[in-house]
Amino acid sequence: MTTKLKLGIPKGSLQDATIALFERAGWRIYASGRSYFPSIDDAEIECMLVRAQEMARYVEHGALDAGLTGHDWVLENQTDVEYITSLTYSKQSRQKVRWVLAVPEDSPYQKPEDLAGKTIATELVEFTKRYFAERNIPVTVEFSWGATEVKPPTLADAIVEVTETGSSLRANRLRIIETLMESETQLIANKSAYANDWKKQKIDNIALMLKGAMAAQGQVGLMLNVHKANLPAVLAVLPALNSPTVSTLSNSDWVAVNTILEERVVRDVLPKLKAANATGIVEYPLNKVVL
């Protein structure tokens, strides 16, 4: 019988981005219909779709060996799990999200202390309670089932809400007065599972491949040939991830150069390489970069 790793995939806003990341890392996950058990092309992994808000609890209790969820939800649930690696991606971008304290644009509140005695709506209830309690600011924190941005000023005086760009808050005429925390996706593991040699190796391998896929995003490979006399000029215009690889060709007067750079700079770098007398310039896509 094949040993299985029980892996939690976040259901909801992170689901598509997570499945896409796994595909770039080498695993195809097929989530279809209403099933909470998507298939995966790895006989050693058993997937389950779980809300990110609940993932850490199921991992801590051992229902799942590992899972992906935001650092914010680990803190909200105060769970005791093993942090394996950070994966900075969200539903819209490759940047961290922020949980912010926001108030109506025309309100008099300028700082958290101004909300003493007021009501705050949020999905991040326990963390928000601890945040204000640590600062000795008495507030009432209410759980919000959604559409949190529309609650001030009628249903709440302020909100604590997650944002990537702040555009939704601005669209609802809200003003950020404090950032409570930054968060990013984490691969976490059950501590007992991670103490098992086979599961630890499997989890570490998944982390390695996911990190490699993340590192490759926005990067391309570039290879070219250049006469040795022109090599310094070529190297001077290459913004390399690491030192470029330079290898001798069959014609000892020429060398091949191989490097990695950000895709967005290629349009500026390539003409400079041509001007530095590089030839046979080839740009190629990358699936993974393992550092």
C-alpha positions as CSV (number, residue, x, y, z in Angstrom):
1,M,0.0,0.0,0.0
2,T,1.4,3.4,-1.0
3,T,2.1,5.8,1.8
4,K,0.1,9.0,1.4
5,L,0.7,12.6,2.4
6,K,-2.5,14.3,3.2
7,L,-2.2,17.8,1.7
8,G,-4.6,20.7,2.2
9,I,-5.2,23.0,-0.8
10,P,-6.8,26.4,0.2
11,K,-10.4,26.6,-1.1
12,G,-11.6,30.0,-2.2
13,S,-9.7,33.0,-3.3
14,L,-6.3,31.3,-3.2
15,Q,-7.4,28.1,-4.9
16,D,-6.7,28.9,-8.6
17,A,-3.4,30.6,-7.8
18,T,-2.3,27.6,-5.7
19,I,-3.3,25.0,-8.4
20,A,-1.4,27.1,-11.0
21,L,1.7,27.2,-8.8
22,F,1.6,23.4,-8.3
23,E,1.4,23.0,-12.1
24,R,4.5,25.1,-12.6
25,A,6.2,23.1,-9.9
26,G,5.4,19.8,-11.7
27,W,2.1,18.6,-10.2
28,R,-1.3,18.7,-11.9
29,I,-4.2,19.0,-9.6
30,Y,-7.7,18.5,-11.0
31,A,-10.5,20.2,-9.0
32,S,-13.9,19.6,-10.6
33,G,-17.5,19.9,-9.6
34,R,-18.4,20.0,-6.0
35,S,-15.8,17.5,-4.8
36,Y,-13.6,18.5,-1.9
37,F,-11.0,15.8,-2.9
38,P,-9.3,17.0,-6.1
39,S,-7.1,14.4,-7.9
40,I,-3.4,14.9,-8.3
41,D,-0.9,13.1,-10.6
42,D,1.1,11.8,-7.7
43,A,0.2,8.5,-6.0
44,E,1.9,9.6,-2.8
45,I,-0.3,12.7,-2.3
46,E,-3.9,12.9,-1.3
47,C,-5.4,16.4,-1.7
48,M,-8.3,18.0,0.2
49,L,-9.8,21.4,-0.4
50,V,-10.1,23.3,2.9
51,R,-10.9,27.0,3.6
52,A,-7.6,28.9,4.3
53,Q,-9.2,30.2,7.5
54,E,-9.5,26.6,8.9
55,M,-6.4,25.0,7.4
56,A,-4.0,25.6,10.3
57,R,-6.4,23.9,12.8
58,Y,-6.8,20.8,10.7
59,V,-3.0,20.6,10.2
60,E,-2.4,21.1,13.9
61,H,-4.8,18.3,14.8
62,G,-3.4,15.9,12.3
63,A,-6.4,15.6,9.9
64,L,-3.9,17.0,7.4
65,D,-0.2,16.4,7.3
66,A,0.5,19.7,5.5
67,G,-1.3,22.5,3.9
68,L,-1.1,26.0,2.4
69,T,-2.6,28.9,4.2
70,G,-1.9,32.5,5.1
71,H,0.3,33.4,8.0
72,D,-2.6,35.6,9.2
73,W,-4.9,32.5,9.7
74,V,-2.2,30.7,11.7
75,L,-2.0,33.7,14.0
76,E,-5.8,34.1,14.2
77,N,-6.2,30.5,15.3
78,Q,-3.0,30.5,17.4
79,T,-2.1,27.1,16.1
80,D,1.1,25.1,16.9
81,V,2.3,24.0,13.5
82,E,5.7,23.6,11.7
83,Y,6.5,26.5,9.3
84,I,8.1,25.0,6.2
85,T,8.4,27.8,3.7
86,S,6.9,31.2,2.8
87,L,5.4,31.5,-0.7
88,T,4.6,35.1,-1.5
89,Y,1.6,34.9,-3.8
90,S,-2.0,35.9,-3.4
91,K,-5.1,35.9,-5.6
92,Q,-4.0,38.9,-7.6
93,S,-0.3,39.3,-7.3
94,R,3.1,38.2,-6.0
95,Q,3.1,40.5,-3.0
96,K,2.2,40.2,0.6
97,V,-1.3,41.2,1.7
98,R,-2.0,43.6,4.6
99,W,-4.6,43.6,7.3
100,V,-5.5,47.2,7.8
101,L,-7.6,49.3,10.2
102,A,-9.9,51.5,8.0
103,V,-12.4,54.2,8.8
104,P,-14.8,56.3,6.7
105,E,-12.9,59.1,4.8
106,D,-14.8,61.8,6.6
107,S,-14.6,60.4,10.1
108,P,-12.6,62.1,12.8
109,Y,-10.5,59.0,13.7
110,Q,-6.8,59.3,12.9
111,K,-5.2,56.5,15.0
112,P,-6.3,53.3,16.8
113,E,-6.6,55.0,20.2
114,D,-9.3,57.2,18.7
115,L,-11.6,54.1,18.4
116,A,-11.8,53.5,22.2
117,G,-15.4,52.5,23.0
118,K,-16.2,51.9,19.3
119,T,-17.2,48.9,17.3
120,I,-15.0,47.2,14.7
121,A,-16.1,44.7,12.2
122,T,-13.7,42.0,10.8
123,E,-13.3,38.4,9.8
124,L,-10.0,38.4,11.8
125,V,-11.7,38.6,15.2
126,E,-9.3,37.0,17.6
127,F,-6.2,38.7,16.3
128,T,-8.0,42.1,16.3
129,K,-9.1,41.6,19.9
130,R,-5.5,40.8,20.9
131,Y,-4.2,43.7,19.0
132,F,-6.3,46.3,20.8
133,A,-6.1,44.5,24.2
134,E,-2.2,44.7,24.0
135,R,-2.6,48.5,23.5
136,N,-5.2,48.8,26.3
137,I,-7.8,50.2,23.8
138,P,-11.3,49.0,24.8
139,V,-13.3,48.2,21.6
140,T,-16.0,45.8,20.6
141,V,-15.0,43.5,17.8
142,E,-17.7,41.9,15.8
143,F,-17.4,39.0,13.3
144,S,-18.2,40.1,9.7
145,W,-19.6,37.5,7.4
146,G,-18.5,39.4,4.3
147,A,-19.0,42.8,2.5
148,T,-17.1,44.3,5.4
149,E,-16.2,47.5,3.5
150,V,-19.9,48.6,3.4
151,K,-20.4,48.4,7.2
152,P,-18.9,51.8,8.3
153,P,-20.4,54.0,9.5
154,T,-23.9,52.5,9.9
155,L,-23.1,49.0,11.2
156,A,-19.6,49.6,12.6
157,D,-17.3,52.5,13.3
158,A,-14.3,50.9,11.7
159,I,-13.2,47.7,10.0
160,V,-10.1,45.5,9.9
161,E,-9.9,44.1,6.4
162,V,-7.3,42.4,4.2
163,T,-6.1,44.3,1.1
164,E,-3.5,43.9,-1.6
165,T,-3.8,47.3,-3.3
166,G,-6.3,49.3,-1.2
167,S,-8.5,49.9,-4.3
168,S,-11.6,48.3,-2.8
169,L,-11.3,50.4,0.4
170,R,-10.9,53.6,-1.6
171,A,-13.9,52.6,-3.8
172,N,-16.0,52.4,-0.6
173,R,-14.7,55.7,0.6
174,L,-12.6,54.2,3.4
175,R,-9.3,55.5,4.7
176,I,-6.5,53.3,6.2
177,I,-5.2,54.6,9.6
178,E,-3.1,51.6,10.6
179,T,-1.6,48.4,9.2
180,L,-2.0,45.6,11.8
181,M,0.0,43.0,10.0
182,E,1.4,41.8,6.7
183,S,0.8,38.2,5.6
184,E,1.8,35.8,2.9
185,T,1.0,32.2,2.1
186,Q,2.8,29.6,4.1
187,L,3.4,25.8,3.6
188,I,2.8,24.4,7.1
189,A,3.0,20.9,8.5
190,N,1.7,18.9,11.4
191,K,4.6,18.6,13.9
192,S,4.2,14.8,14.3
193,A,4.0,14.3,10.5
194,Y,7.1,16.4,10.0
195,A,8.9,14.2,12.5
196,N,8.2,11.2,10.2
197,D,11.2,10.7,7.9
198,W,9.2,9.8,4.8
199,K,6.6,12.6,5.2
200,K,9.3,15.2,6.1
201,Q,11.2,14.3,2.9
202,K,8.0,14.5,0.8
203,I,7.0,17.9,2.3
204,D,10.6,19.3,1.9
205,N,10.5,18.1,-1.8
206,I,7.2,19.9,-2.3
207,A,8.6,23.0,-0.7
208,L,11.7,22.9,-2.9
209,M,9.7,22.6,-6.1
210,L,7.2,25.3,-5.1
211,K,10.0,27.7,-4.2
212,G,11.7,26.9,-7.5
213,A,8.5,27.6,-9.5
214,M,8.0,30.9,-7.6
215,A,11.6,32.0,-8.3
216,A,11.1,31.3,-12.0
217,Q,8.1,33.6,-12.3
218,G,9.1,36.7,-14.3
219,Q,12.5,35.3,-15.1
220,V,13.9,34.0,-18.4
221,G,17.1,32.3,-19.5
222,L,19.4,34.0,-21.9
223,M,22.3,32.4,-23.8
224,L,24.6,33.9,-26.4
225,N,28.0,33.6,-28.0
226,V,30.7,36.3,-28.0
227,H,34.3,36.7,-29.0
228,K,36.6,36.7,-25.9
229,A,37.7,40.3,-26.7
230,N,34.1,41.5,-26.3
231,L,33.2,39.4,-23.2
232,P,33.8,42.3,-20.7
233,A,31.4,44.5,-22.6
234,V,28.8,41.8,-22.6
235,L,29.1,41.0,-18.9
236,A,28.8,44.7,-18.1
237,V,25.2,44.8,-19.4
238,L,24.0,41.6,-17.9
239,P,22.0,42.0,-14.6
240,A,22.5,38.4,-13.6
241,L,20.7,36.4,-10.9
242,N,24.1,34.9,-10.1
243,S,27.4,35.2,-12.0
244,P,26.8,34.2,-15.6
245,T,28.1,30.8,-16.7
246,V,30.9,31.3,-19.3
247,S,32.1,28.3,-21.2
248,T,34.6,27.8,-24.0
249,L,33.4,26.9,-27.5
250,S,35.1,24.6,-30.1
251,N,36.6,27.8,-31.4
252,S,38.8,28.8,-28.5
253,D,38.5,32.5,-29.4
254,W,34.8,32.4,-28.6
255,V,32.8,31.7,-25.4
256,A,29.1,30.9,-24.7
257,V,27.4,32.9,-21.9
258,N,24.3,31.6,-20.1
259,T,22.4,33.6,-17.5
260,I,19.1,34.3,-15.9
261,L,17.4,37.7,-15.8
262,E,14.1,39.4,-15.3
263,E,11.8,39.2,-18.3
264,R,10.9,42.8,-18.1
265,V,14.5,44.0,-18.7
266,V,15.1,41.8,-21.8
267,R,13.8,44.5,-24.1
268,D,16.5,46.9,-22.8
269,V,19.3,44.4,-22.4
270,L,19.1,42.6,-25.7
271,P,19.9,45.6,-27.9
272,K,22.8,46.4,-25.7
273,L,24.1,42.9,-26.0
274,K,23.8,43.2,-29.8
275,A,25.7,46.5,-29.7
276,A,28.4,44.7,-27.6
277,N,28.9,42.2,-30.5
278,A,27.1,39.3,-28.9
279,T,25.7,36.8,-31.5
280,G,23.3,33.8,-31.4
281,I,21.2,35.4,-28.6
282,V,18.5,33.0,-27.5
283,E,15.8,33.8,-24.8
284,Y,14.0,30.8,-23.3
285,P,11.3,30.4,-20.6
286,L,12.0,28.9,-17.2
287,N,9.7,26.6,-15.2
288,K,11.8,26.5,-12.0
289,V,14.9,28.1,-10.5
290,V,16.3,26.3,-7.6
291,L,18.8,28.4,-5.7
